[in-house]
Amino acid sequence: MTTVAPGSDVRRHELAEFLRSRRERIAPEQVGLVRGPRRRTPGLRREEVAHLSSVGVTWYTWLEQAREITVSAQVLDAVARALLLDASERAHLFALAGSADPTPHTLCPSVTPALRAMLDQLGPVPACVQNSRYDILAHNATYGRLFGDLAGKRPEDLNCMWLAFTDPEWRAAVVDLPATHRTMAAKFRAAMAEHLAEPAWKTLLARLEGASAEFREVWARHEVVGQGAKAKYIRNAHVGLLYLEHTNLWLGPASGPRLVAYVPLDEQTRERLERLERLEHLEKPAATTSAPLTPRS
């Protein structure tokens, strides 16, 4: 008589084998670790993956042993990042775990070809499309260089909250960083009230809390503020100081996606934005800069 293993057992074992195979292919140097003379394990050790994922060594060991344990979407997200999984591998990981990916790469219906064309036509005014979680869904050439080179960022890091608290280029461009941090955190908290149970929001919050002491400090204030226009200074690395008005054009309900534009408030700023736009086009003449970069709605 042949005994068929339950589907959950098969998936757990397949998940364990998949994790081992991904762990063993990564050289320590790829994740900033020293190989050392006595290393015999191909790739990373289990404890190294656990450390990089900020999870317990015992827990991760049980996961690779196909133990019957509960795995949250947030932990799977951290493991996927530690193992440098690409989009297909990440989708496979979440499918094997029977969990919904909190940051799926699905198209945002609000970012249409016509909207992307309009973003380009707004140049040299920097403009982008964001959702209420601050994910950057699309942008034009000038916005791509406003706070730093967005072309060099990983898709999962194209989020204004994440960049403002962790990215050196972005932080250097913000003239009043402490005030900006407080305002962004307060807006994020106000928007999150409608999304408290959603994995994507919880995952972003966990990443921010784990990566930034500054974020933990301002988040503990429990301040809230609504969206609105505001004049601000931005110190661009290529063209100098810019005086801009940040304004929102809502593409749906107030808690949904919005077009964000930075309108110049003086002639010097307008001229500098024109220089910035020319610089981007000269360096990337064939690029379609308004294509969606982190297409999550």
TIBAMI-284103 format. One record per residue (C-alpha): residue number from 1; residue in three letters; x, z, y. Coordinates in nm, 4 decimals. Layout:
BEGIN
NUM Ala X Z Y
...
//
This chain:
BEGIN
1 Met 0.0000 0.0000 0.0000
2 Thr 0.1365 -0.0986 0.3408
3 Thr 0.0971 0.1470 0.6260
4 Val 0.0692 0.0008 0.9734
5 Ala 0.2083 0.2155 1.2511
6 Pro -0.0262 0.2933 1.5405
7 Gly 0.0114 0.0633 1.8373
8 Ser 0.1325 0.3505 2.0565
9 Asp 0.4172 0.4251 1.8111
10 Val 0.5255 0.0626 1.8069
11 Arg 0.5265 0.0475 2.1859
12 Arg 0.7252 0.3711 2.2186
13 His 0.9925 0.2423 1.9807
14 Glu 1.0027 -0.0938 2.1545
15 Leu 1.0363 0.0868 2.4881
16 Ala 1.3215 0.2978 2.3513
17 Glu 1.5082 -0.0090 2.2241
18 Phe 1.4538 -0.1909 2.5518
19 Leu 1.5902 0.1002 2.7564
20 Arg 1.8965 0.1294 2.5343
21 Ser 1.9694 -0.2422 2.5607
22 Arg 1.9401 -0.2360 2.9421
23 Arg 2.1548 0.0780 2.9690
24 Glu 2.4319 -0.0643 2.7523
25 Arg 2.4665 -0.3840 2.9571
26 Ile 2.5459 -0.2070 3.2873
27 Ala 2.9093 -0.1382 3.3681
28 Pro 2.9702 0.1974 3.5403
29 Glu 3.1279 0.0172 3.8336
30 Gln 2.7999 -0.1642 3.9033
31 Val 2.6348 0.1633 4.0018
32 Gly 2.9314 0.3261 4.1727
33 Leu 3.0623 0.5287 3.8767
34 Val 3.4197 0.5577 3.7505
35 Arg 3.4756 0.4222 3.3993
36 Gly 3.7419 0.6728 3.2952
37 Pro 3.9966 0.6338 3.0119
38 Arg 3.7915 0.7938 2.7304
39 Arg 3.4675 0.6028 2.7666
40 Arg 3.3514 0.4622 2.4331
41 Thr 2.9852 0.4068 2.5134
42 Pro 2.9089 0.0446 2.6045
43 Gly 2.7577 0.0465 2.9480
44 Leu 2.6149 0.3678 3.0902
45 Arg 2.5683 0.7016 2.9177
46 Arg 2.2216 0.8541 2.8899
47 Glu 2.3151 1.1383 3.1207
48 Glu 2.4336 0.8875 3.3803
49 Val 2.1009 0.7048 3.3763
50 Ala 1.9230 1.0401 3.4023
51 His 2.1359 1.1349 3.7029
52 Leu 2.0825 0.8005 3.8753
53 Ser 1.7073 0.8308 3.8134
54 Ser 1.6913 1.1979 3.9208
55 Val 1.5251 1.2978 3.5904
56 Gly 1.6300 1.5511 3.3275
57 Val 1.8849 1.4456 3.0665
58 Thr 1.6728 1.5892 2.7849
59 Trp 1.3647 1.4047 2.9070
60 Tyr 1.5455 1.0716 2.9294
61 Thr 1.7001 1.1272 2.5841
62 Trp 1.3531 1.1847 2.4397
63 Leu 1.2374 0.8642 2.6045
64 Glu 1.5120 0.6670 2.4280
65 Gln 1.4276 0.8490 2.1057
66 Ala 1.0663 0.7263 2.1248
67 Arg 0.9309 1.0795 2.1489
68 Glu 0.5639 1.1145 2.2329
69 Ile 0.5945 1.2207 2.5962
70 Thr 0.4013 1.1399 2.9123
71 Val 0.5772 0.9101 3.1560
72 Ser 0.4631 0.8833 3.5185
73 Ala 0.4751 0.5618 3.7186
74 Gln 0.7114 0.7302 3.9656
75 Val 0.9632 0.8137 3.6917
76 Leu 0.9429 0.4634 3.5454
77 Asp 1.0058 0.3244 3.8931
78 Ala 1.3180 0.5416 3.9276
79 Val 1.4463 0.4389 3.5829
80 Ala 1.3865 0.0708 3.6612
81 Arg 1.5941 0.1014 3.9782
82 Ala 1.8728 0.2903 3.7993
83 Leu 1.8910 0.0224 3.5294
84 Leu 1.8937 -0.2600 3.7875
85 Leu 1.5959 -0.4311 3.6250
86 Asp 1.4851 -0.7655 3.7646
87 Ala 1.1168 -0.8463 3.8244
88 Ser 1.0499 -0.9678 3.4684
89 Glu 1.2285 -0.6720 3.3091
90 Arg 1.0467 -0.4301 3.5349
91 Ala 0.7090 -0.5774 3.4409
92 His 0.8057 -0.5518 3.0720
93 Leu 0.9045 -0.1858 3.1140
94 Phe 0.5704 -0.0914 3.2680
95 Ala 0.3785 -0.2939 3.0094
96 Leu 0.5538 -0.1140 2.7222
97 Ala 0.4855 0.2229 2.8856
98 Gly 0.1196 0.1318 2.9387
99 Ser 0.1451 0.2156 3.3072
100 Ala 0.0559 0.0327 3.6272
101 Asp 0.3541 -0.0669 3.8380
102 Pro 0.3297 0.1146 4.1740
103 Thr 0.5183 -0.1667 4.3515
104 Pro 0.3975 -0.4887 4.1869
105 His 0.5207 -0.8220 4.3227
106 Thr 0.1787 -0.9767 4.3650
107 Leu 0.0830 -1.2054 4.6494
108 Cys -0.0866 -1.0574 4.9512
109 Pro -0.3993 -1.2669 5.0235
110 Ser -0.3702 -1.2032 5.3983
111 Val -0.0359 -1.3867 5.4192
112 Thr -0.1539 -1.7472 5.4112
113 Pro 0.0576 -2.0585 5.4815
114 Ala -0.1188 -2.0880 5.8160
115 Leu -0.0246 -1.7315 5.9054
116 Arg 0.3391 -1.7963 5.8156
117 Ala 0.3363 -2.1074 6.0353
118 Met 0.1929 -1.9010 6.3191
119 Leu 0.4730 -1.6467 6.2802
120 Asp 0.7269 -1.9240 6.3290
121 Gln 0.5397 -2.0551 6.6338
122 Leu 0.5527 -1.7093 6.7945
123 Gly 0.9320 -1.7314 6.8210
124 Pro 1.1349 -1.6192 7.0029
125 Val 0.8963 -1.3225 7.0051
126 Pro 0.9879 -1.1152 6.6951
127 Ala 0.6851 -1.0894 6.4675
128 Cys 0.6050 -0.9817 6.1131
129 Val 0.3128 -0.8931 5.8885
130 Gln 0.3021 -0.5369 5.7570
131 Asn 0.0539 -0.3399 5.5536
132 Ser -0.0406 0.0188 5.6304
133 Arg 0.2411 0.1377 5.4003
134 Tyr 0.4950 -0.0345 5.6310
135 Asp 0.5917 -0.2968 5.3709
136 Ile 0.7210 -0.6112 5.5442
137 Leu 0.5143 -0.8918 5.3902
138 Ala 0.6443 -1.1827 5.6018
139 His 0.8431 -1.2335 5.9220
140 Asn 0.9804 -1.4969 6.1566
141 Ala 1.3444 -1.5755 6.2330
142 Thr 1.3835 -1.3423 6.5302
143 Tyr 1.2328 -1.0424 6.3526
144 Gly 1.4706 -1.1065 6.0636
145 Arg 1.7607 -1.0181 6.2939
146 Leu 1.5927 -0.7672 6.5277
147 Phe 1.6986 -0.4458 6.3513
148 Gly 1.9526 -0.5964 6.1122
149 Asp 1.9786 -0.8810 5.8644
150 Leu 1.6662 -0.8594 5.6484
151 Ala 1.7911 -1.1460 5.4317
152 Gly 2.0469 -0.9107 5.2815
153 Lys 1.7970 -0.6425 5.1768
154 Arg 1.6524 -0.5966 4.8290
155 Pro 1.2798 -0.6844 4.8076
156 Glu 1.1873 -0.3264 4.7143
157 Asp 1.3679 -0.1981 5.0256
158 Leu 1.1805 -0.4204 5.2729
159 Asn 0.9753 -0.1344 5.4101
160 Cys 1.0074 -0.0128 5.7695
161 Met 0.9850 0.3550 5.6721
162 Trp 1.2589 0.3182 5.4128
163 Leu 1.4840 0.1185 5.6454
164 Ala 1.4336 0.3514 5.9429
165 Phe 1.5367 0.6567 5.7418
166 Thr 1.8073 0.5129 5.5139
167 Asp 1.9517 0.1823 5.6410
168 Pro 2.2558 0.2099 5.8759
169 Glu 2.1884 -0.1229 6.0520
170 Trp 1.8247 -0.0422 6.1215
171 Arg 1.9033 0.3113 6.2375
172 Ala 2.1750 0.1888 6.4744
173 Ala 1.9282 -0.0488 6.6409
174 Val 1.6733 0.2224 6.7240
175 Val 1.7605 0.3779 7.0607
176 Asp 1.5608 0.7025 7.0213
177 Leu 1.5851 0.7597 6.6474
178 Pro 1.4485 1.1195 6.6258
179 Ala 1.1343 1.0307 6.8231
180 Thr 1.0863 0.7125 6.6203
181 His 1.1179 0.9072 6.2962
182 Arg 0.8524 1.1570 6.4024
183 Thr 0.6132 0.8845 6.5155
184 Met 0.6563 0.6735 6.2018
185 Ala 0.6127 0.9719 5.9709
186 Ala 0.3003 1.0791 6.1604
187 Lys 0.1508 0.7285 6.1364
188 Phe 0.2416 0.7097 5.7680
189 Arg 0.0725 1.0438 5.6972
190 Ala -0.2416 0.9365 5.8829
191 Ala -0.2575 0.6092 5.6883
192 Met -0.1829 0.7766 5.3552
193 Ala -0.4960 0.9939 5.3786
194 Glu -0.6933 0.7007 5.2356
195 His -0.4379 0.6314 4.9588
196 Leu -0.3349 0.9749 4.8283
197 Ala -0.3887 0.8898 4.4610
198 Glu -0.2311 0.5430 4.4679
199 Pro 0.0994 0.5103 4.2765
200 Ala 0.2637 0.2792 4.5319
201 Trp 0.2165 0.5321 4.8114
202 Lys 0.3298 0.8258 4.5968
203 Thr 0.6360 0.6330 4.4832
204 Leu 0.7422 0.5470 4.8380
205 Leu 0.6904 0.9072 4.9466
206 Ala 0.9011 1.0340 4.6548
207 Arg 1.1796 0.7854 4.7348
208 Leu 1.1863 0.8928 5.0989
209 Glu 1.1870 1.2619 5.0161
210 Gly 1.4658 1.2123 4.7646
211 Ala 1.6838 0.9994 4.9921
212 Ser 1.6490 1.1479 5.3412
213 Ala 1.6772 1.5053 5.4662
214 Glu 1.5552 1.3781 5.8050
215 Phe 1.2378 1.2497 5.6445
216 Arg 1.1786 1.5794 5.4615
217 Glu 1.2118 1.7646 5.7913
218 Val 0.9645 1.5520 5.9886
219 Trp 0.7248 1.5219 5.6939
220 Ala 0.7014 1.9003 5.6744
221 Arg 0.5558 1.9047 6.0273
222 His 0.2253 1.7533 5.9025
223 Glu 0.1859 1.5589 6.2262
224 Val -0.0565 1.2655 6.2448
225 Val -0.0991 0.9900 6.5027
226 Gly -0.2881 0.6615 6.5101
227 Gln -0.1504 0.3101 6.5582
228 Gly -0.1088 0.1780 6.9109
229 Ala 0.1003 -0.0334 7.1466
230 Lys 0.4207 0.1154 7.2849
231 Ala 0.7157 0.0064 7.4991
232 Lys 1.0543 0.0679 7.3386
233 Tyr 1.4217 -0.0164 7.3615
234 Ile 1.6062 -0.1759 7.0689
235 Arg 1.9827 -0.2168 7.0620
236 Asn 2.0433 -0.5441 6.8794
237 Ala 2.3896 -0.5907 6.7297
238 His 2.4081 -0.9572 6.8353
239 Val 2.2542 -0.9810 7.1842
240 Gly 2.2466 -0.6257 7.3215
241 Leu 1.9715 -0.4025 7.4588
242 Leu 1.6128 -0.5307 7.4411
243 Tyr 1.3096 -0.3924 7.6253
244 Leu 0.9990 -0.4715 7.4210
245 Glu 0.6343 -0.3811 7.3772
246 His 0.5325 -0.3163 7.0181
247 Thr 0.1772 -0.4388 6.9587
248 Asn -0.0512 -0.4818 6.6554
249 Leu -0.3032 -0.7528 6.5680
250 Trp -0.5185 -0.6391 6.2769
251 Leu -0.5831 -0.8938 6.0019
252 Gly -0.8567 -0.6867 5.8407
253 Pro -0.9754 -0.3256 5.8542
254 Ala -0.7606 -0.0949 6.0663
255 Ser -0.6037 0.0529 5.7513
256 Gly -0.5097 -0.2905 5.6158
257 Pro -0.2467 -0.5544 5.6988
258 Arg -0.1531 -0.6272 6.0583
259 Leu 0.0575 -0.8705 6.2550
260 Val 0.3236 -0.6788 6.4480
261 Ala 0.4863 -0.8440 6.7513
262 Tyr 0.7578 -0.7280 6.9918
263 Val 0.6808 -0.8856 7.3306
264 Pro 0.9640 -0.8948 7.5890
265 Leu 0.8954 -0.6872 7.8986
266 Asp 1.1566 -0.8431 8.1243
267 Glu 1.3274 -1.1793 8.1711
268 Gln 1.6645 -1.0596 8.0426
269 Thr 1.5056 -0.9515 7.7154
270 Arg 1.3297 -1.2874 7.6787
271 Glu 1.6581 -1.4717 7.7267
272 Arg 1.8305 -1.2494 7.4727
273 Leu 1.5535 -1.3066 7.2181
274 Glu 1.5967 -1.6814 7.2644
275 Arg 1.9672 -1.6415 7.1904
276 Leu 1.8865 -1.4345 6.8828
277 Glu 1.6463 -1.6991 6.7542
278 Arg 1.9052 -1.9739 6.8058
279 Leu 2.1646 -1.7640 6.6231
280 Glu 1.9381 -1.7236 6.3199
281 His 1.8570 -2.0946 6.3031
282 Leu 2.2204 -2.1961 6.3449
283 Glu 2.3330 -1.9753 6.0569
284 Lys 2.0374 -2.0576 5.8306
285 Pro 1.9163 -2.4061 5.9272
286 Ala 1.7351 -2.4702 5.5992
287 Ala 1.5811 -2.1268 5.5511
288 Thr 1.2071 -2.0679 5.5683
289 Thr 1.2289 -1.7304 5.7357
290 Ser 0.8571 -1.6593 5.7416
291 Ala 0.8203 -1.6744 5.3635
292 Pro 0.6839 -1.3494 5.2185
293 Leu 0.9708 -1.1184 5.1342
294 Thr 0.8019 -0.8219 4.9749
295 Pro 0.4594 -0.9655 4.8956
296 Arg 0.2660 -0.6493 4.8227
297 Ser -0.0715 -0.6009 4.9798
//
